[in-house]
């Protein structure tokens, strides 16, 4: 056997390995495209908001699969698999933009409703306002503490892990705005707290974000921002045991500390 004949089996073996590697790479590319397409396909928000992009992703994936199974080369398969993944990404991004726009529109509508209610309340006579103030101070569910008068907003006014106020908070916030308008010398400090679950830094961030959300709504409804201070304390200063669901729910709160009638506010914690 000459040297050339001896090398032939080795060359065939290497060619076979190269073909297997190319096939494996091709399958990996297709699997990635399939997984991404399936992920967005099962998202009802994507189906509703970006059906055209989803269709393009499915068509590109089907073409990549046909090329892989029959007569295409690896470059063609990778090209259409790539297109499928990009269309899936575009569909997801489009859906997220639509959801954000819907959230903003809903928030704007709620704020407009609050502003309308506030304008209507201003039409009350001075006597009616005085009587209303006495009633609202009782219904605000405030507590006298060593820091002054404190009103607590429980976490039921926020979705879990979110900083946006629920519509159920509107009535409470409106009473607070009206009280501040009738007491122009009073200022407030809005303090956010969390339970001890999860990451400490994330809890601190969320507690401050919730307090800031309440402050932003007050400003939107006409309260001078110089009358508002914002603090986030995270999991510090719990009011209940974090070992139970009930205790953790009590610790996830926003407290509003009122100054006295002369505008003097207790020092922050």
Number of C-alpha atoms within 10 A of each C-alpha: 5 6 7 8 9 10 10 10 11 11 11 11 11 11 12 12 12 12 12 12 12 13 14 12 14 20 17 13 20 24 14 15 26 20 12 18 23 13 13 20 20 10 12 11 18 25 18 11 19 22 15 14 21 23 18 18 29 23 16 23 27 17 17 28 20 13 18 19 11 8 8 14 13 17 12 14 24 23 14 23 27 20 20 30 24 19 25 28 18 17 26 22 15 16 22 16 12 16 15 11 12 12 13 12 12 13 16 12 12 15 17 14 13 19 16 12 13 17 12 10 14 13 10 12 9 10 9 10 17 12 10 15 17 11 11 15 13 9 11 17 12 17 12 11 9 8 14 16 17 21 18 18 22 16 23 15 18 19 11 10 13 13 20 17 19 15 13 11 15 17 11 15 20 19 17 17 18 20 19 20 15 13 14 14 14 19 23 24 22 24 26 31 30 30 27 18 12 9 10 15 11 14 24 20 18 22 27 23 19 28 26 23 16 23 24 14 18 19 16 15 20 14 19 14 13 9 17 19 18 19 21 22 19 25 23 16 12 19 14 14 15 17 11 10 11 11 15 21 17 22 25 25 26 25 19 24 25 24 20 15 12 11 15 14 19 16 7 11 8
